[in-house]
Amino acid sequence: MSRTEATEQYSRALKLGRKYHKDCILHGSYPYLQVLDEIIDETMIAGRVDIGVVEIPTDQIMGTKTAGRRPAFAGNFMPLMAPDSEFAAKWKDLCVAHLGDEGIRDPIRCYEYLGRFYVQEGNKRVSVLRSYQALTIPAYVIRVIPVWSEDPEIQSYYDFMNSYALTGLYRVRFSRPGCFGKLQAALGYEPDHPWTEDERRRFTSGLFLFQQAFQKLGGGNLPVTVADALLVWLKVYPFDDLKTISSAELEKSLSAVWADVKVLADADPISVSTEPAGQEGGEGDSMEEEPGLLGRLFKSRLPTSLNVAFINERFPEESDWARAHDLGREYLETVMVDQVSVQVFNGLRTEADAEQAIDQAVERGAQVIFATTPPLIGACRKAAAKYPNLRILNCSAAMPYTGVRTYYSRIYEAKFLSGAIAGAMSPDGRIGYVASNPIFGVPASINAFTLGARLTNPRARVEVRWSCVEEDAMESLARQGVKLISNRDIPTPDRTREPWGLCQVLPDGSFHSIASPYWHWGNFYVKLVRSIFRGGWDVLSAQNGGKAVNYWWGMKSRVVDVLLDSELPAGIKRLTEILRQGLQDSTILPFQGPLLDQEGNLRHQESEWFSPEEILHMDWLCSGVEGSIPRYDQLLPMARSIVRFQGLTRDQIPPEKEGPIL
C-alpha cells in the first residue's frame, strides 16, 4: 500500500469518526470510547485470569483501559485527530503495514470484562483494522471476573466462562444463562464436550455466514447476540445447512423464524389470553353474534369453513390424555359439523412422524393444526417456518414461539373448589395431595387447593407427594392414615370408575371419588375455532405486540370444571355451587388476600393481584403445604420427558441431542 492510499484511508476513517461524534452529541449520548477504569472498581471484581493470546472479535472491543486516549477516538474507534497530526502519521504507518507483506502481527493487550474488550496497548491497531472491517484481531487478554450476583447479565457471563473453557471462542455468547447446553445438543455434542480445532473452525465459518444474514435483517438493532439468534434458527434447521445453502436461502430461512428472534429481546415474551371474551375480539358462544370492531376490520379475509387437523402422540385407546382430546375433537365435529372438516393423526411417536403427519394434513387442506402434547412442539416449530399462514397450536404452556400458539387450562381454579370440599369434609384437617410433575401450573394447583382447604378449615394442612417420584404415592398416604387425598385429575367426565380427583379412603382401604377437576377440551376447541371464524385470531395477533400467545382459559370459559359425587352432602354441594359461580364471574379469586410461602415470606399483599404469568410460573409452595418440589434428579425415568418440556427449571436441565431444543 502506498502512503497516498493510507492517507485516503485515514480521511475516510476520520470522516466516520467525526460523524459518529457529531451524531452522539446531537442525541445526547457519550461520543468517545468507554473507559474500563471508569466503569468498575475493585469492589466489583472477584478476580483476574490471564487468558493469553487469542483471536478476539473486533466488534466486541468497546473501549480503552484508561482515559489517556479519550480525545483521539470516537466511540466507534475511528480517529478524531487532524490529518497532519503525529497521531495521524502513526495511524497511516500502521495502515501501510496492515496491507503490506508482513501485516500487523503484534497482538494488542487488553482487558475483558463481561465479554467486552478494553484496550491497554494497541488502540491505533484496532482503529486501523476496524476501518477495514476486520473481523478479528490477535490480543493478549486479561479477564476481569465480576463478583457473582443475581443480575441476569452476571449469570449469563458465568455461564459463558464455563462454555469458553470448552469452546475457546468469544463469539459463543448468549444473553441468557442455560443456552450453551442447548447449543451443544443442537451441534450433536455432549454437554461437557470440549471443541477440537476443526470444530472451532467449522463453527466459526458457519457463524460468520449466519452473522451476515443476521445483520442484513437488522440484528444489530436488537439487544440479542448472534449466538442467541443462531440458537433460535438451530431449533428448526440443522447446522450443516449453513455449509450448503446460498446466502439468499439462509436469509430466507432466518426470516421464517425472525419473529422468534425479536421476541428474545422482550423480558415477557408471552401474551397470556385468559378468556375468550375480550381477548378474542369479544366472541361468545353464538356464531350469530356480531364480531368486535377489530374483528370487522379483518372481515374480508375471514374463512367460511375450516379444515382442522389433530396431531396425537398416542392412540386414544392407550392414553387417557389422547382420549380426552379425541373426545374434544368429536365434540367440535358434532357442534360445528357444517363448518368444520377434521383430520386425525394418531400414534406419532417421533418428531419425524409428526412432521410427516403435518405435511400430509397441509396437503389435504388443513388450515388449523392442534398438536395435543408438549413433545410435539419441535414438529410444530418446523411447520410454522415451512407454512407461515398455517394456524398451529400446541397443548402446552409457556413456549415463547410466535409461530406456534399454545393452549392449556387454569385447572388450579377447579383445584381450589376440590380443596374447599376437602377442608369442609376432613375429620382432622389432614389432607393428602398427589401432584403429577414439577411443571408449569402444578405449584399453582397445589397452592390453590391448599387455600381452598383453609377457606373452609383454617387448621387444614396438605401433605404433598409426587407420582413422578414414588409410584404408589396415593397408597403411601393412605397407609399413613390420611383419609382424604387429592389424586390426579379425571381426564374426561365419563371416566368415573377409577379413583380420580379428591378421594375418601374407605375402611376397607379402597378409594371413593367425591370431587374431581376435569378438562372439557371440546369447549376449548369450539370456542377457539369460532374465534377464528370471527376474526379473533387476527385480532389477538394485532393486539399482542409480536409476542407469543398462550391460551390459558378457566372455569369462566367452561373448559375446566369439577365433577361431584351424587352422594355428597347437600350443604357441600351448595357451597361448591357458590364458589363455582364466584370463580366464573371473577368475584372469587383463589389467590386473594395476604399469602405466605412455606418459609413465612409474604408473597402477596392484600391489595395486590397475581398476574396470570406469575400464577403460571409459581415455583414455590404456600403456607399450609407439607412437602417440597422435587429436583430433576429425583424424578422417575418415565417423568423426565414432560419435565424437560414443561418443567419449572427446564432451562437448567441439559438438553438431549435427539430431542427438540427448546
Residue pairs with C-beta under 8 A, 6 or more apart in sequence:
1 95
1 96
1 98
1 99
1 100
2 96
3 92
3 96
5 95
6 92
6 93
6 95
6 96
7 83
7 92
9 92
9 95
9 131
9 132
10 79
10 83
10 88
10 91
10 92
10 95
11 83
12 131
13 78
13 79
13 91
13 127
13 128
13 131
14 78
14 79
14 80
14 81
14 83
14 88
16 74
16 76
16 78
16 131
17 73
17 74
17 76
17 78
17 79
17 80
18 74
18 80
20 31
20 74
20 75
20 76
20 78
21 31
21 32
21 74
21 75
21 80
22 31
24 30
24 31
24 74
24 75
25 31
30 75
31 74
31 75
32 70
32 71
32 73
32 74
32 75
33 62
33 63
33 64
33 69
33 70
33 73
33 74
33 75
33 77
33 123
34 62
34 63
34 64
34 75
34 118
35 63
35 64
35 65
35 66
35 67
35 70
35 118
36 63
36 64
36 65
36 66
36 111
36 113
36 118
36 144
37 65
37 66
37 67
38 67
39 113
40 113
40 144
40 146
43 147
44 146
44 147
45 144
45 145
45 146
45 147
46 145
46 146
46 147
46 148
47 145
48 142
48 143
48 144
48 145
49 142
49 143
49 145
50 142
50 143
51 112
51 141
51 142
51 143
52 140
52 141
53 107
53 138
53 139
53 140
53 141
54 138
54 139
54 141
54 168
54 170
55 136
55 137
55 138
55 139
56 110
56 112
56 117
56 136
56 137
56 138
56 139
56 141
56 170
57 135
57 136
57 170
57 171
58 126
58 129
58 130
58 134
58 135
58 136
58 137
59 135
60 115
60 116
60 117
60 170
61 77
61 110
61 116
61 117
61 118
61 119
61 126
61 130
61 137
62 116
62 117
62 118
63 75
63 116
63 118
63 119
64 70
64 73
64 118
64 119
64 120
64 123
65 110
65 111
65 118
65 119
65 120
66 120
69 123
71 80
71 81
72 79
72 80
72 81
72 87
72 123
73 79
73 80
73 123
73 127
74 80
76 130
77 123
77 126
77 127
77 130
78 127
78 130
78 131
79 87
79 88
79 91
79 127
81 87
81 88
82 88
87 124
90 124
91 124
91 127
91 128
94 104
94 124
94 125
94 128
95 128
95 131
97 103
97 104
98 104
98 128
98 129
98 132
104 125
104 128
104 129
104 137
105 138
106 122
106 125
107 122
107 137
107 138
107 139
107 140
108 119
108 120
108 121
108 122
108 123
108 125
108 126
108 137
108 138
108 139
108 140
109 119
109 120
109 121
109 122
109 139
109 140
110 117
110 118
110 119
110 120
110 122
110 139
110 140
110 141
110 142
111 117
111 118
111 120
111 141
111 142
111 143
111 144
112 118
112 141
112 142
112 143
112 144
112 170
113 143
113 144
113 146
114 146
114 153
114 154
114 157
115 157
115 160
115 170
115 173
117 139
117 141
119 126
122 139
125 137
126 137
129 137
135 208
143 161
145 161
146 154
146 157
147 154
148 154
148 158
152 176
152 177
153 175
155 177
156 174
156 175
156 176
156 177
158 177
159 174
159 177
159 178
159 179
159 180
160 172
160 173
160 174
160 180
162 180
163 172
163 180
164 170
164 172
165 194
166 184
166 192
166 193
166 194
166 195
167 195
167 200
167 203
168 195
168 200
169 195
169 200
169 203
169 204
171 204
171 207
171 226
171 227
172 180
172 183
172 203
172 227
173 225
173 227
174 180
174 183
174 225
174 227
174 228
174 231
175 223
175 224
175 225
175 228
175 264
176 228
176 651
177 651
178 651
178 652
179 227
179 228
179 231
181 191
181 654
181 655
182 231
182 655
182 661
182 662
183 227
183 230
183 231
183 234
184 190
184 191
184 193
184 654
185 191
185 654
185 655
185 656
185 657
185 659
185 661
186 231
186 234
186 235
186 239
186 661
187 203
187 234
187 239
188 657
189 195
189 657
190 657
191 654
195 203
203 239
205 242
205 243
206 239
206 242
206 243
207 226
207 227
207 230
209 242
209 247
209 250
210 226
210 229
210 230
210 233
210 242
210 250
210 254
211 219
211 226
212 247
213 247
213 250
213 251
213 254
214 226
214 229
214 230
214 254
216 251
217 251
217 254
217 255
217 258
219 226
219 229
219 261
222 261
222 262
222 264
222 265
223 265
224 261
224 264
224 265
228 261
228 264
229 254
229 261
229 264
231 661
232 257
232 260
232 261
232 264
233 253
233 254
233 257
233 261
234 661
235 257
235 378
235 381
235 660
235 661
235 662
236 253
236 256
236 257
236 381
236 382
236 385
237 253
237 385
241 250
241 253
242 250
245 253
253 385
254 261
256 384
256 385
256 386
256 388
257 385
257 403
259 402
259 403
259 546
260 400
260 401
260 402
260 403
260 548
262 546
263 269
263 400
263 402
263 546
263 547
263 548
266 546
266 547
268 547
268 613
269 400
269 547
269 548
270 398
270 399
270 400
270 547
270 548
270 549
270 550
270 613
271 540
271 543
271 544
271 545
271 547
271 548
271 549
271 550
272 550
272 552
272 612
272 613
272 616
273 279
273 280
273 540
273 549
273 550
273 551
273 552
273 553
274 410
274 552
274 553
274 554
274 612
275 553
275 554
275 556
275 557
276 283
276 284
276 527
276 528
276 531
276 536
276 553
276 557
277 283
277 284
279 536
279 540
280 531
280 534
280 536
280 537
280 539
280 540
281 291
281 292
281 294
281 295
281 531
281 534
281 535
281 536
281 539
281 540
282 291
282 292
282 295
283 289
283 291
283 292
283 295
283 527
283 530
283 531
283 534
283 536
285 526
285 527
285 530
287 530
287 533
287 534
289 534
290 296
291 299
291 534
291 535
291 536
292 535
292 539
294 535
294 538
294 539
294 542
294 543
295 534
295 535
295 536
295 538
295 539
296 535
297 535
298 535
298 538
298 539
299 535
301 538
302 533
302 534
302 535
303 367
303 532
303 533
304 339
304 533
305 339
305 340
305 341
306 339
306 340
306 341
306 367
306 368
306 529
306 532
306 533
307 340
307 341
307 342
307 343
307 364
307 365
307 366
307 367
307 368
308 332
308 340
308 341
308 342
308 343
308 366
308 367
308 368
308 369
308 370
308 529
309 342
309 343
309 344
309 345
309 357
309 358
309 361
309 364
309 366
309 368
309 369
309 370
310 325
310 326
310 329
310 342
310 343
310 344
310 345
310 370
310 372
311 345
311 348
311 354
311 357
311 358
311 361
311 369
311 370
311 371
311 372
311 376
311 379
312 319
312 322
312 325
312 326
312 344
312 345
312 346
312 347
312 348
312 372
312 373
313 319
313 322
313 347
313 348
313 349
313 354
313 372
313 373
313 375
313 376
314 321
314 322
314 346
314 347
314 349
315 322
315 346
315 347
316 322
316 323
316 326
316 346
317 323
320 491
320 492
320 495
321 372
321 373
321 491
322 346
322 372
323 491
323 492
324 491
324 492
324 519
324 521
325 370
325 372
325 395
325 521
326 344
327 492
327 521
327 522
328 520
328 521
328 522
328 523
328 524
328 525
329 342
329 344
329 370
329 522
329 525
330 522
331 521
331 522
331 523
331 525
331 526
332 340
332 342
332 522
332 525
332 526
332 529
333 340
333 342
335 522
335 526
336 526
336 529
336 530
339 533
340 529
341 365
343 361
343 364
343 366
345 357
345 360
345 361
347 353
348 354
348 357
348 376
348 379
351 375
351 376
351 378
351 379
351 659
351 660
354 371
354 376
354 378
354 379
354 380
355 379
355 382
355 383
357 379
358 366
358 369
358 379
358 380
358 383
359 383
361 369
362 383
362 387
362 390
366 390
367 390
367 391
368 390
368 391
368 392
368 393
368 529
368 532
369 380
369 383
369 390
369 391
369 392
369 393
370 393
370 395
370 525
371 377
371 379
371 380
371 392
371 393
371 394
371 395
372 395
373 395
373 396
374 394
374 395
374 396
374 399
374 642
374 645
374 646
375 641
375 642
375 645
375 659
375 660
376 394
377 394
377 396
377 399
377 401
377 404
377 645
377 660
377 662
378 659
378 660
378 661
380 392
380 394
380 401
380 404
381 401
381 403
381 404
381 660
383 390
383 392
384 390
384 392
384 401
384 403
384 404
385 403
388 403
391 405
391 532
391 537
392 403
392 404
392 405
393 404
393 405
393 406
393 407
393 528
393 551
394 404
394 405
394 406
394 407
395 406
395 407
395 408
396 406
396 407
396 408
396 645
396 646
397 406
397 408
397 439
397 440
397 441
397 550
397 552
397 616
397 646
398 406
398 440
398 550
398 616
398 617
398 646
399 406
399 548
399 550
399 662
400 548
401 548
402 546
402 547
402 548
402 549
404 548
405 548
405 549
405 550
405 551
406 548
406 549
406 550
406 551
407 524
407 528
407 550
407 551
407 552
407 553
408 441
408 550
408 551
408 552
409 519
409 524
409 552
409 553
409 554
409 559
409 560
410 441
410 552
410 553
410 554
410 555
410 560
410 615
411 441
411 445
411 489
411 517
411 519
411 560
412 441
412 444
412 445
412 447
412 448
412 449
412 590
412 615
413 448
413 554
413 555
413 560
413 583
413 590
414 489
414 517
414 518
414 555
414 560
414 561
414 562
415 445
415 446
415 448
415 449
415 452
415 486
415 517
416 448
416 449
416 451
416 452
416 579
416 583
416 590
417 452
417 515
417 517
417 562
417 576
417 579
417 580
417 583
418 449
418 452
418 486
418 501
418 502
418 515
418 516
418 517
418 562
419 431
419 448
419 449
419 450
419 451
419 452
419 453
419 455
419 462
419 486
420 452
420 453
420 455
420 456
420 575
420 576
420 579
421 452
421 456
421 502
421 514
421 515
421 568
421 572
421 575
421 576
422 431
422 449
422 452
422 453
422 460
422 484
422 486
422 502
422 515
423 429
423 431
423 452
423 453
423 454
423 455
423 456
423 457
423 460
424 456
424 457
424 572
424 575
425 484
425 504
425 514
425 572
426 453
426 457
426 460
426 483
426 484
427 483
428 483
429 457
429 459
429 460
429 461
430 460
430 461
430 463
430 481
430 482
430 483
430 484
431 453
431 460
431 461
431 462
431 463
431 482
431 484
431 485
431 486
432 462
432 463
432 465
432 474
432 477
432 478
432 482
432 484
432 485
432 486
433 446
433 449
433 450
433 462
433 463
433 464
433 465
433 485
433 486
433 625
433 627
434 464
434 465
434 466
434 467
434 473
434 474
434 477
434 485
434 486
434 487
434 488
435 442
435 445
435 446
435 464
435 465
435 466
435 467
435 468
436 442
436 466
436 467
436 468
436 488
437 466
437 467
437 468
437 635
437 639
437 642
437 643
437 646
437 647
438 466
438 468
438 629
438 630
438 635
438 643
438 647
438 648
438 649
439 642
439 643
439 646
439 647
439 648
440 616
440 617
440 646
440 647
440 648
441 615
441 616
443 618
443 619
443 620
443 621
443 629
443 648
444 615
444 616
444 618
446 462
446 464
446 621
446 622
446 625
447 590
447 591
447 595
447 618
447 621
447 622
447 625
448 590
448 591
449 462
449 486
450 460
450 462
450 621
450 622
450 624
450 625
451 590
451 591
451 595
451 622
451 624
452 579
452 590
453 460
453 462
453 624
454 460
454 624
456 575
460 624
461 624
461 625
461 626
462 624
462 625
462 626
463 477
463 480
463 482
463 626
463 627
464 621
464 625
464 626
464 627
464 628
465 473
465 474
465 476
465 477
465 627
466 473
466 627
466 630
467 473
467 474
467 488
467 639
468 630
468 635
468 636
468 638
468 639
468 643
469 630
469 634
469 635
469 636
469 639
470 476
471 636
474 485
474 487
474 499
474 503
474 511
477 485
478 485
478 505
478 509
478 511
482 505
483 504
483 505
484 502
484 503
484 504
484 505
485 502
485 503
485 505
485 511
486 501
486 502
486 503
487 499
487 500
487 501
487 502
487 503
487 511
488 500
488 501
489 500
489 501
489 516
489 517
489 518
489 519
490 496
490 500
490 501
490 513
490 516
490 517
490 518
490 563
491 518
491 519
492 518
492 519
493 518
493 520
493 561
493 563
496 513
496 563
498 513
499 511
499 512
499 513
500 513
500 516
500 518
501 513
501 514
501 515
501 516
501 517
501 518
501 562
501 563
502 513
502 514
502 515
502 516
503 511
503 512
503 513
503 514
504 511
504 512
504 514
505 511
506 512
512 565
513 565
514 564
514 565
514 567
514 568
515 562
515 563
515 564
515 565
515 568
515 576
516 562
516 563
517 560
517 561
517 562
518 560
518 561
518 562
518 563
519 559
519 560
520 558
520 559
520 560
520 561
521 559
523 557
523 558
523 559
524 551
524 553
524 557
524 559
527 553
527 557
527 559
528 551
530 536
531 537
540 549
541 549
550 616
552 612
552 616
553 559
553 560
554 560
554 583
555 561
555 580
555 583
555 584
556 583
556 584
556 585
556 586
561 580
562 576
562 580
564 573
564 576
568 576
579 588
582 588
583 589
583 590
589 609
591 604
591 610
591 615
593 604
593 606
594 602
594 604
594 605
594 606
595 602
595 603
595 604
595 622
595 623
596 602
596 603
596 622
596 623
597 603
597 620
597 621
597 622
597 623
598 620
598 621
598 622
598 623
598 625
600 623
603 620
603 622
604 610
617 648
619 629
619 648
619 649
620 629
621 627
621 628
621 629
629 648
632 640
632 643
632 647
632 649
632 652
632 653
635 643
643 650
643 653
644 650
644 653
644 655
644 656
644 659
644 662
645 660
645 662
647 653
650 662
655 661
655 662
